[in-house]
Amino acid sequence: MDATATTTRVDSWIWAVRLTKTRSAATAACRAGHVQVNGERAKAAQPVRVGDEVRIRGTEFERTVQVARVLNKRVSAVVAAESLVDLTPPPPPREEVAAVVLRDRGAGRPTKRERRDLEKLRGRDEE
């Protein structure tokens, strides 16, 4: 393909803009049904044009991007960022979790000291 191409394969474009690490991973995502172009499931060879919306679902994320520039070869991260418009909504904020969990006295598993005291009461101490 020449530099003025108006379309390219969706798996090639996903790899070129660095949404997947390898082209074979992009092809596998298409085969598994994890890639949609304009809301419809895409095969690996489906062409994409400027303005198309591409949605790719990964293991921990789902990205929605719009094609700003058609690429068929892998490019630098700066050029890749300019070649797409990220439409992915921001993730929800993480909930603050208490760093130290305090248990009420007498609740839960007894401490080593409490276990020794219980053993003394039961007469099973080794003294």
N, CA, C and O atoms as a GROMACS GRO file, in nm:
protein
  508
    1MET      N    1   0.083  -0.119   0.000
    1MET     CA    2   0.000   0.000   0.000
    1MET      C    3   0.088   0.125   0.000
    1MET      O    4   0.197   0.126   0.056
    2ASP      N    5   0.038   0.228  -0.063
    2ASP     CA    6   0.115   0.352  -0.066
    2ASP      C    7   0.079   0.441   0.052
    2ASP      O    8  -0.009   0.409   0.131
    3ALA      N    9   0.148   0.552   0.062
    3ALA     CA   10   0.130   0.642   0.177
    3ALA      C   11  -0.002   0.716   0.173
    3ALA      O   12  -0.047   0.768   0.275
    4THR      N   13  -0.068   0.722   0.055
    4THR     CA   14  -0.194   0.794   0.044
    4THR      C   15  -0.314   0.700   0.049
    4THR      O   16  -0.420   0.736  -0.002
    5ALA      N   17  -0.300   0.584   0.108
    5ALA     CA   18  -0.408   0.487   0.115
    5ALA      C   19  -0.524   0.544   0.196
    5ALA      O   20  -0.504   0.614   0.295
    6THR      N   21  -0.646   0.513   0.150
    6THR     CA   22  -0.764   0.562   0.221
    6THR      C   23  -0.821   0.457   0.314
    6THR      O   24  -0.900   0.490   0.403
    7THR      N   25  -0.784   0.331   0.296
    7THR     CA   26  -0.830   0.224   0.384
    7THR      C   27  -0.713   0.132   0.416
    7THR      O   28  -0.612   0.129   0.345
    8THR      N   29  -0.729   0.057   0.525
    8THR     CA   30  -0.634  -0.047   0.562
    8THR      C   31  -0.709  -0.152   0.642
    8THR      O   32  -0.820  -0.128   0.688
    9ARG      N   33  -0.649  -0.267   0.660
    9ARG     CA   34  -0.710  -0.374   0.740
    9ARG      C   35  -0.721  -0.330   0.885
    9ARG      O   36  -0.633  -0.261   0.936
   10VAL      N   37  -0.828  -0.371   0.952
   10VAL     CA   38  -0.849  -0.330   1.091
   10VAL      C   39  -0.742  -0.390   1.182
   10VAL      O   40  -0.696  -0.322   1.275
   11ASP      N   41  -0.701  -0.514   1.160
   11ASP     CA   42  -0.598  -0.572   1.247
   11ASP      C   43  -0.465  -0.502   1.230
   11ASP      O   44  -0.391  -0.482   1.326
   12SER      N   45  -0.434  -0.464   1.107
   12SER     CA   46  -0.310  -0.391   1.080
   12SER      C   47  -0.313  -0.253   1.145
   12SER      O   48  -0.212  -0.207   1.200
   13TRP      N   49  -0.428  -0.186   1.139
   13TRP     CA   50  -0.439  -0.052   1.198
   13TRP      C   51  -0.430  -0.058   1.351
   13TRP      O   52  -0.364   0.025   1.412
   14ILE      N   53  -0.496  -0.157   1.412
   14ILE     CA   54  -0.492  -0.172   1.558
   14ILE      C   55  -0.348  -0.192   1.605
   14ILE      O   56  -0.306  -0.136   1.706
   15TRP      N   57  -0.272  -0.272   1.532
   15TRP     CA   58  -0.132  -0.295   1.565
   15TRP      C   59  -0.048  -0.171   1.539
   15TRP      O   60   0.040  -0.139   1.618
   16ALA      N   61  -0.075  -0.101   1.429
   16ALA     CA   62   0.005   0.016   1.392
   16ALA      C   63  -0.009   0.130   1.494
   16ALA      O   64   0.087   0.203   1.518
   17VAL      N   65  -0.128   0.145   1.554
   17VAL     CA   66  -0.147   0.253   1.652
   17VAL      C   67  -0.125   0.204   1.794
   17VAL      O   68  -0.159   0.274   1.890
   18ARG      N   69  -0.068   0.086   1.808
   18ARG     CA   70  -0.022   0.032   1.936
   18ARG      C   71  -0.133   0.001   2.036
   18ARG      O   72  -0.115   0.018   2.156
   19LEU      N   73  -0.248  -0.046   1.986
   19LEU     CA   74  -0.353  -0.093   2.076
   19LEU      C   75  -0.329  -0.239   2.115
   19LEU      O   76  -0.380  -0.286   2.217
   20THR      N   77  -0.250  -0.310   2.033
   20THR     CA   78  -0.204  -0.445   2.068
   20THR      C   79  -0.054  -0.450   2.045
   20THR      O   80   0.002  -0.370   1.970
   21LYS      N   81   0.010  -0.546   2.110
   21LYS     CA   82   0.156  -0.556   2.100
   21LYS      C   83   0.201  -0.616   1.968
   21LYS      O   84   0.306  -0.578   1.916
   22THR      N   85   0.125  -0.710   1.915
   22THR     CA   86   0.164  -0.776   1.791
   22THR      C   87   0.048  -0.779   1.693
   22THR      O   88  -0.068  -0.767   1.733
   23ARG      N   89   0.078  -0.795   1.567
   23ARG     CA   90  -0.027  -0.803   1.466
   23ARG      C   91  -0.105  -0.932   1.483
   23ARG      O   92  -0.226  -0.935   1.461
   24SER      N   93  -0.036  -1.038   1.521
   24SER     CA   94  -0.108  -1.165   1.541
   24SER      C   95  -0.205  -1.155   1.659
   24SER      O   96  -0.310  -1.218   1.658
   25ALA      N   97  -0.170  -1.075   1.761
   25ALA     CA   98  -0.263  -1.054   1.873
   25ALA      C   99  -0.386  -0.975   1.826
   25ALA      O  100  -0.497  -1.001   1.871
   26ALA      N  101  -0.366  -0.880   1.736
   26ALA     CA  102  -0.478  -0.804   1.680
   26ALA      C  103  -0.568  -0.895   1.597
   26ALA      O  104  -0.691  -0.885   1.605
   27THR      N  105  -0.508  -0.983   1.518
   27THR     CA  106  -0.585  -1.077   1.438
   27THR      C  107  -0.662  -1.173   1.526
   27THR      O  108  -0.778  -1.204   1.498
   28ALA      N  109  -0.599  -1.220   1.634
   28ALA     CA  110  -0.667  -1.311   1.728
   28ALA      C  111  -0.784  -1.240   1.797
   28ALA      O  112  -0.888  -1.302   1.819
   29ALA      N  113  -0.767  -1.114   1.830
   29ALA     CA  114  -0.877  -1.038   1.893
   29ALA      C  115  -0.994  -1.025   1.797
   29ALA      O  116  -1.110  -1.033   1.838
   30CYS      N  117  -0.965  -1.005   1.669
   30CYS     CA  118  -1.072  -0.998   1.568
   30CYS      C  119  -1.144  -1.133   1.557
   30CYS      O  120  -1.267  -1.138   1.552
   31ARG      N  121  -1.067  -1.240   1.552
   31ARG     CA  122  -1.127  -1.374   1.542
   31ARG      C  123  -1.214  -1.407   1.662
   31ARG      O  124  -1.317  -1.473   1.649
   32ALA      N  125  -1.172  -1.360   1.780
   32ALA     CA  126  -1.246  -1.389   1.903
   32ALA      C  127  -1.369  -1.299   1.919
   32ALA      O  128  -1.448  -1.319   2.011
   33GLY      N  129  -1.385  -1.202   1.831
   33GLY     CA  130  -1.502  -1.115   1.840
   33GLY      C  131  -1.483  -0.998   1.934
   33GLY      O  132  -1.582  -0.937   1.976
   34HIS      N  133  -1.360  -0.964   1.967
   34HIS     CA  134  -1.332  -0.855   2.060
   34HIS      C  135  -1.316  -0.720   1.991
   34HIS      O  136  -1.293  -0.619   2.058
   35VAL      N  137  -1.328  -0.716   1.860
   35VAL     CA  138  -1.311  -0.591   1.785
   35VAL      C  139  -1.440  -0.559   1.711
   35VAL      O  140  -1.498  -0.645   1.644
   36GLN      N  141  -1.484  -0.435   1.724
   36GLN     CA  142  -1.602  -0.388   1.652
   36GLN      C  143  -1.564  -0.262   1.574
   36GLN      O  144  -1.490  -0.178   1.624
   37VAL      N  145  -1.616  -0.250   1.454
   37VAL     CA  146  -1.598  -0.130   1.373
   37VAL      C  147  -1.737  -0.074   1.347
   37VAL      O  148  -1.822  -0.140   1.289
   38ASN      N  149  -1.758   0.049   1.391
   38ASN     CA  150  -1.888   0.116   1.378
   38ASN      C  151  -2.002   0.032   1.436
   38ASN      O  152  -2.110   0.025   1.379
   39GLY      N  153  -1.975  -0.032   1.551
   39GLY     CA  154  -2.078  -0.106   1.623
   39GLY      C  155  -2.101  -0.248   1.575
   39GLY      O  156  -2.184  -0.318   1.632
   40GLU      N  157  -2.032  -0.293   1.472
   40GLU     CA  158  -2.050  -0.428   1.422
   40GLU      C  159  -1.921  -0.508   1.435
   40GLU      O  160  -1.812  -0.454   1.417
   41ARG      N  161  -1.935  -0.636   1.465
   41ARG     CA  162  -1.820  -0.724   1.481
   41ARG      C  163  -1.736  -0.725   1.354
   41ARG      O  164  -1.789  -0.734   1.244
   42ALA      N  165  -1.606  -0.715   1.372
   42ALA     CA  166  -1.517  -0.701   1.256
   42ALA      C  167  -1.428  -0.823   1.238
   42ALA      O  168  -1.377  -0.880   1.335
   43LYS      N  169  -1.411  -0.863   1.113
   43LYS     CA  170  -1.312  -0.964   1.080
   43LYS      C  171  -1.178  -0.893   1.061
   43LYS      O  172  -1.176  -0.770   1.046
   44ALA      N  173  -1.069  -0.966   1.063
   44ALA     CA  174  -0.936  -0.906   1.056
   44ALA      C  175  -0.912  -0.827   0.929
   44ALA      O  176  -0.840  -0.726   0.932
   45ALA      N  177  -0.969  -0.869   0.819
   45ALA     CA  178  -0.943  -0.804   0.690
   45ALA      C  179  -1.039  -0.689   0.661
   45ALA      O  180  -1.031  -0.628   0.554
   46GLN      N  181  -1.130  -0.660   0.753
   46GLN     CA  182  -1.226  -0.551   0.728
   46GLN      C  183  -1.153  -0.418   0.715
   46GLN      O  184  -1.068  -0.386   0.798
   47PRO      N  185  -1.186  -0.340   0.613
   47PRO     CA  186  -1.117  -0.211   0.596
   47PRO      C  187  -1.168  -0.106   0.694
   47PRO      O  188  -1.286  -0.106   0.730
   48VAL      N  189  -1.079  -0.018   0.737
   48VAL     CA  190  -1.117   0.097   0.819
   48VAL      C  191  -1.077   0.224   0.745
   48VAL      O  192  -0.977   0.227   0.673
   49ARG      N  193  -1.158   0.327   0.764
   49ARG     CA  194  -1.135   0.456   0.699
   49ARG      C  195  -1.128   0.564   0.806
   49ARG      O  196  -1.161   0.539   0.922
   50VAL      N  197  -1.086   0.682   0.768
   50VAL     CA  198  -1.085   0.796   0.861
   50VAL      C  199  -1.229   0.822   0.904
   50VAL      O  200  -1.320   0.830   0.822
   51GLY      N  201  -1.248   0.837   1.036
   51GLY     CA  202  -1.381   0.863   1.091
   51GLY      C  203  -1.450   0.740   1.146
   51GLY      O  204  -1.549   0.754   1.218
   52ASP      N  205  -1.401   0.620   1.115
   52ASP     CA  206  -1.461   0.498   1.170
   52ASP      C  207  -1.435   0.488   1.319
   52ASP      O  208  -1.332   0.533   1.369
   53GLU      N  209  -1.530   0.429   1.390
   53GLU     CA  210  -1.515   0.406   1.534
   53GLU      C  211  -1.476   0.261   1.556
   53GLU      O  212  -1.547   0.170   1.513
   54VAL      N  213  -1.364   0.240   1.624
   54VAL     CA  214  -1.314   0.105   1.650
   54VAL      C  215  -1.319   0.081   1.800
   54VAL      O  216  -1.269   0.162   1.879
   55ARG      N  217  -1.381  -0.030   1.839
   55ARG     CA  218  -1.390  -0.067   1.981
   55ARG      C  219  -1.318  -0.200   1.998
   55ARG      O  220  -1.349  -0.298   1.930
   56ILE      N  221  -1.221  -0.203   2.090
   56ILE     CA  222  -1.145  -0.326   2.116
   56ILE      C  223  -1.155  -0.358   2.264
   56ILE      O  224  -1.131  -0.272   2.349
   57ARG      N  225  -1.192  -0.483   2.294
   57ARG     CA  226  -1.209  -0.527   2.431
   57ARG      C  227  -1.091  -0.616   2.469
   57ARG      O  228  -1.066  -0.718   2.405
   58GLY      N  229  -1.019  -0.576   2.575
   58GLY     CA  230  -0.907  -0.655   2.624
   58GLY      C  231  -0.946  -0.729   2.750
   58GLY      O  232  -1.064  -0.739   2.783
   59THR      N  233  -0.847  -0.782   2.820
   59THR     CA  234  -0.874  -0.858   2.942
   59THR      C  235  -0.920  -0.768   3.056
   59THR      O  236  -1.006  -0.806   3.135
   60GLU      N  237  -0.863  -0.649   3.065
   60GLU     CA  238  -0.897  -0.560   3.176
   60GLU      C  239  -0.958  -0.428   3.132
   60GLU      O  240  -0.991  -0.345   3.216
   61PHE      N  241  -0.972  -0.407   3.003
   61PHE     CA  242  -1.015  -0.276   2.956
   61PHE      C  243  -1.098  -0.290   2.829
   61PHE      O  244  -1.096  -0.393   2.762
   62GLU      N  245  -1.168  -0.183   2.797
   62GLU     CA  246  -1.236  -0.172   2.668
   62GLU      C  247  -1.206  -0.033   2.616
   62GLU      O  248  -1.239   0.066   2.681
   63ARG      N  249  -1.144  -0.025   2.500
   63ARG     CA  250  -1.106   0.105   2.442
   63ARG      C  251  -1.196   0.134   2.323
   63ARG      O  252  -1.224   0.046   2.241
   64THR      N  253  -1.240   0.256   2.313
   64THR     CA  254  -1.316   0.304   2.199
   64THR      C  255  -1.237   0.418   2.139
   64THR      O  256  -1.211   0.518   2.206
   65VAL      N  257  -1.200   0.405   2.011
   65VAL     CA  258  -1.120   0.508   1.945
   65VAL      C  259  -1.181   0.538   1.808
   65VAL      O  260  -1.252   0.456   1.750
   66GLN      N  261  -1.151   0.656   1.760
   66GLN     CA  262  -1.194   0.696   1.627
   66GLN      C  263  -1.070   0.709   1.540
   66GLN      O  264  -0.968   0.763   1.584
   67VAL      N  265  -1.078   0.661   1.417
   67VAL     CA  266  -0.965   0.664   1.326
   67VAL      C  267  -0.946   0.808   1.277
   67VAL      O  268  -1.036   0.865   1.214
   68ALA      N  269  -0.830   0.866   1.306
   68ALA     CA  270  -0.798   1.001   1.260
   68ALA      C  271  -0.707   0.996   1.138
   68ALA      O  272  -0.707   1.087   1.055
   69ARG      N  273  -0.628   0.890   1.128
   69ARG     CA  274  -0.534   0.874   1.016
   69ARG      C  275  -0.518   0.725   0.989
   69ARG      O  276  -0.506   0.645   1.082
   70VAL      N  277  -0.518   0.688   0.862
   70VAL     CA  278  -0.503   0.547   0.824
   70VAL      C  279  -0.354   0.514   0.819
   70VAL      O  280  -0.276   0.581   0.750
   71LEU      N  281  -0.316   0.410   0.892
   71LEU     CA  282  -0.178   0.362   0.894
   71LEU      C  283  -0.177   0.214   0.863
   71LEU      O  284  -0.271   0.143   0.898
   72ASN      N  285  -0.072   0.167   0.797
   72ASN     CA  286  -0.060   0.023   0.776
   72ASN      C  287   0.075  -0.030   0.822
   72ASN      O  288   0.101  -0.150   0.812
   73LYS      N  289   0.159   0.057   0.873
   73LYS     CA  290   0.288   0.017   0.932
   73LYS      C  291   0.296   0.073   1.072
   73LYS      O  292   0.239   0.178   1.101
   74ARG      N  293   0.366   0.002   1.158
   74ARG     CA  294   0.381   0.046   1.297
   74ARG      C  295   0.462   0.175   1.301
   74ARG      O  296   0.562   0.189   1.231
   75VAL      N  297   0.417   0.269   1.383
   75VAL     CA  298   0.481   0.400   1.391
   75VAL      C  299   0.516   0.429   1.536
   75VAL      O  300   0.484   0.352   1.626
   76SER      N  301   0.583   0.542   1.557
   76SER     CA  302   0.622   0.579   1.693
   76SER      C  303   0.498   0.609   1.777
   76SER      O  304   0.389   0.630   1.724
   77ALA      N  305   0.516   0.611   1.907
   77ALA     CA  306   0.405   0.634   1.999
   77ALA      C  307   0.344   0.772   1.978
   77ALA      O  308   0.222   0.789   1.991
   78VAL      N  309   0.426   0.871   1.945
   78VAL     CA  310   0.377   1.007   1.925
   78VAL      C  311   0.286   1.012   1.801
   78VAL      O  312   0.177   1.069   1.806
   79VAL      N  313   0.330   0.953   1.693
   79VAL     CA  314   0.251   0.951   1.569
   79VAL      C  315   0.126   0.865   1.590
   79VAL      O  316   0.019   0.899   1.539
   80ALA      N  317   0.138   0.756   1.663
   80ALA     CA  318   0.023   0.669   1.689
   80ALA      C  319  -0.084   0.744   1.769
   80ALA      O  320  -0.203   0.729   1.741
   81ALA      N  321  -0.043   0.825   1.866
   81ALA     CA  322  -0.138   0.902   1.946
   81ALA      C  323  -0.210   1.005   1.860
   81ALA      O  324  -0.327   1.036   1.886
   82GLU      N  325  -0.143   1.059   1.759
   82GLU     CA  326  -0.205   1.156   1.670
   82GLU      C  327  -0.297   1.090   1.568
   82GLU      O  328  -0.378   1.158   1.505
   83SER      N  329  -0.286   0.960   1.551
   83SER     CA  330  -0.361   0.888   1.449
   83SER      C  331  -0.495   0.837   1.498
   83SER      O  332  -0.569   0.774   1.422
   84LEU      N  333  -0.528   0.862   1.623
   84LEU     CA  334  -0.656   0.819   1.676
   84LEU      C  335  -0.709   0.923   1.773
   84LEU      O  336  -0.634   1.002   1.830
   85VAL      N  337  -0.841   0.920   1.791
   85VAL     CA  338  -0.907   1.005   1.890
   85VAL      C  339  -0.966   0.911   1.992
   85VAL      O  340  -1.053   0.829   1.960
   86ASP      N  341  -0.920   0.921   2.117
   86ASP     CA  342  -0.965   0.829   2.222
   86ASP      C  343  -1.101   0.873   2.274
   86ASP      O  344  -1.115   0.982   2.329
   87LEU      N  345  -1.202   0.787   2.256
   87LEU     CA  346  -1.338   0.814   2.301
   87LEU      C  347  -1.373   0.733   2.425
   87LEU      O  348  -1.489   0.733   2.468
   88THR      N  349  -1.275   0.665   2.482
   88THR     CA  350  -1.299   0.580   2.599
   88THR      C  351  -1.333   0.666   2.719
   88THR      O  352  -1.261   0.761   2.750
   89PRO      N  353  -1.444   0.634   2.788
   89PRO     CA  354  -1.476   0.711   2.908
   89PRO      C  355  -1.374   0.683   3.018
   89PRO      O  356  -1.318   0.574   3.024
   90PRO      N  357  -1.349   0.781   3.105
   90PRO     CA  358  -1.251   0.758   3.212
   90PRO      C  359  -1.300   0.650   3.308
   90PRO      O  360  -1.421   0.637   3.330
   91PRO      N  361  -1.208   0.573   3.367
   91PRO     CA  362  -1.250   0.468   3.460
   91PRO      C  363  -1.306   0.531   3.587
   91PRO      O  364  -1.269   0.643   3.623
   92PRO      N  365  -1.396   0.460   3.655
   92PRO     CA  366  -1.451   0.514   3.780
   92PRO      C  367  -1.340   0.525   3.885
   92PRO      O  368  -1.245   0.447   3.882
   93PRO      N  369  -1.351   0.621   3.977
   93PRO     CA  370  -1.247   0.637   4.078
   93PRO      C  371  -1.241   0.516   4.170
   93PRO      O  372  -1.343   0.454   4.202
   94ARG      N  373  -1.121   0.484   4.212
   94ARG     CA  374  -1.103   0.371   4.304
   94ARG      C  375  -1.151   0.410   4.442
   94ARG      O  376  -1.136   0.524   4.485
   95GLU      N  377  -1.209   0.313   4.510
   95GLU     CA  378  -1.255   0.338   4.646
   95GLU      C  379  -1.137   0.332   4.740
   95GLU      O  380  -1.048   0.247   4.727
   96GLU      N  381  -1.138   0.422   4.834
   96GLU     CA  382  -1.032   0.422   4.934
   96GLU      C  383  -1.054   0.306   5.030
   96GLU      O  384  -1.163   0.288   5.083
   97VAL      N  385  -0.950   0.227   5.051
   97VAL     CA  386  -0.957   0.111   5.139
   97VAL      C  387  -0.871   0.140   5.261
   97VAL      O  388  -0.761   0.193   5.250
   98ALA      N  389  -0.924   0.103   5.377
   98ALA     CA  390  -0.850   0.125   5.501
   98ALA      C  391  -0.720   0.046   5.495
   98ALA      O  392  -0.720  -0.072   5.458
   99ALA      N  393  -0.610   0.110   5.533
   99ALA     CA  394  -0.479   0.045   5.526
   99ALA      C  395  -0.467  -0.064   5.632
   99ALA      O  396  -0.412  -0.171   5.605
  100VAL      N  397  -0.517  -0.038   5.752
  100VAL     CA  398  -0.507  -0.135   5.860
  100VAL      C  399  -0.648  -0.171   5.906
  100VAL      O  400  -0.729  -0.084   5.937
  101VAL      N  401  -0.675  -0.300   5.909
  101VAL     CA  402  -0.804  -0.346   5.955
  101VAL      C  403  -0.794  -0.376   6.103
  101VAL      O  404  -0.713  -0.460   6.145
  102LEU      N  405  -0.874  -0.310   6.182
  102LEU     CA  406  -0.875  -0.332   6.326
  102LEU      C  407  -0.993  -0.421   6.362
  102LEU      O  408  -1.104  -0.400   6.315
  103ARG      N  409  -0.968  -0.522   6.445
  103ARG     CA  410  -1.076  -0.608   6.488
  103ARG      C  411  -1.111  -0.576   6.632
  103ARG      O  412  -1.027  -0.532   6.710
  104ASP      N  413  -1.235  -0.600   6.665
  104ASP     CA  414  -1.280  -0.578   6.802
  104ASP      C  415  -1.218  -0.681   6.893
  104ASP      O  416  -1.194  -0.795   6.853
  105ARG      N  417  -1.192  -0.640   7.015
  105ARG     CA  418  -1.135  -0.730   7.114
  105ARG      C  419  -1.230  -0.847   7.136
  105ARG      O  420  -1.348  -0.828   7.163
  106GLY      N  421  -1.178  -0.966   7.124
  106GLY     CA  422  -1.259  -1.085   7.145
  106GLY      C  423  -1.326  -1.136   7.018
  106GLY      O  424  -1.391  -1.240   7.020
  107ALA      N  425  -1.311  -1.064   6.911
  107ALA     CA  426  -1.372  -1.108   6.785
  107ALA      C  427  -1.264  -1.169   6.695
  107ALA      O  428  -1.150  -1.122   6.693
  108GLY      N  429  -1.300  -1.269   6.624
  108GLY     CA  430  -1.207  -1.330   6.531
  108GLY      C  431  -1.113  -1.429   6.599
  108GLY      O  432  -1.141  -1.477   6.710
  109ARG      N  433  -1.005  -1.460   6.534
  109ARG     CA  434  -0.909  -1.558   6.582
  109ARG      C  435  -0.833  -1.504   6.703
  109ARG      O  436  -0.791  -1.388   6.703
  110PRO      N  437  -0.816  -1.586   6.806
  110PRO     CA  438  -0.742  -1.539   6.925
  110PRO      C  439  -0.593  -1.522   6.896
  110PRO      O  440  -0.537  -1.589   6.810
  111THR      N  441  -0.533  -1.430   6.969
  111THR     CA  442  -0.390  -1.408   6.954
  111THR      C  443  -0.314  -1.522   7.021
  111THR      O  444  -0.373  -1.605   7.089
  112LYS      N  445  -0.184  -1.524   7.001
  112LYS     CA  446  -0.101  -1.629   7.060
  112LYS      C  447  -0.110  -1.622   7.213
  112LYS      O  448  -0.117  -1.725   7.280
  113ARG      N  449  -0.110  -1.502   7.266
  113ARG     CA  450  -0.118  -1.485   7.411
  113ARG      C  451  -0.251  -1.538   7.464
  113ARG      O  452  -0.256  -1.605   7.568
  114GLU      N  453  -0.361  -1.506   7.390
  114GLU     CA  454  -0.492  -1.555   7.433
  114GLU      C  455  -0.499  -1.706   7.424
  114GLU      O  456  -0.563  -1.768   7.509
  115ARG      N  457  -0.436  -1.768   7.326
  115ARG     CA  458  -0.435  -1.913   7.314
  115ARG      C  459  -0.360  -1.978   7.429
  115ARG      O  460  -0.402  -2.081   7.481
  116ARG      N  461  -0.248  -1.917   7.469
  116ARG     CA  462  -0.173  -1.971   7.585
  116ARG      C  463  -0.257  -1.964   7.711
  116ARG      O  464  -0.258  -2.059   7.790
  117ASP      N  465  -0.328  -1.853   7.731
  117ASP     CA  466  -0.415  -1.841   7.849
  117ASP      C  467  -0.526  -1.945   7.848
  117ASP      O  468  -0.560  -2.001   7.952
  118LEU      N  469  -0.582  -1.971   7.732
  118LEU     CA  470  -0.685  -2.074   7.722
  118LEU      C  471  -0.630  -2.212   7.755
  118LEU      O  472  -0.696  -2.292   7.822
  119GLU      N  473  -0.509  -2.241   7.706
  119GLU     CA  474  -0.447  -2.370   7.735
  119GLU      C  475  -0.423  -2.387   7.886
  119GLU      O  476  -0.441  -2.496   7.939
  120LYS      N  477  -0.383  -2.278   7.954
  120LYS     CA  478  -0.363  -2.286   8.099
  120LYS      C  479  -0.494  -2.316   8.170
  120LYS      O  480  -0.498  -2.396   8.263
  121LEU      N  481  -0.602  -2.250   8.125
  121LEU     CA  482  -0.733  -2.274   8.186
  121LEU      C  483  -0.779  -2.418   8.168
  121LEU      O  484  -0.840  -2.476   8.258
  122ARG      N  485  -0.751  -2.474   8.055
  122ARG     CA  486  -0.793  -2.611   8.027
  122ARG      C  487  -0.698  -2.712   8.089
  122ARG      O  488  -0.727  -2.832   8.087
  123GLY      N  489  -0.588  -2.667   8.144
  123GLY     CA  490  -0.495  -2.758   8.211
  123GLY      C  491  -0.406  -2.832   8.113
  123GLY      O  492  -0.355  -2.939   8.147
  124ARG      N  493  -0.385  -2.781   7.997
  124ARG     CA  494  -0.305  -2.849   7.897
  124ARG      C  495  -0.169  -2.783   7.879
  124ARG      O  496  -0.100  -2.812   7.781
  125ASP      N  497  -0.131  -2.698   7.968
  125ASP     CA  498  -0.002  -2.630   7.951
  125ASP      C  499   0.111  -2.729   7.978
  125ASP      O  500   0.091  -2.827   8.050
  126GLU      N  501   0.226  -2.706   7.924
  126GLU     CA  502   0.340  -2.798   7.928
  126GLU      C  503   0.438  -2.765   8.039
  126GLU      O  504   0.553  -2.810   8.033
  127GLU      N  505   0.400  -2.690   8.137
  127GLU     CA  506   0.493  -2.653   8.241
  127GLU      C  507   0.516  -2.760   8.342
  127GLU      O  508   0.593  -2.741   8.436
   0.00000   0.00000   0.00000
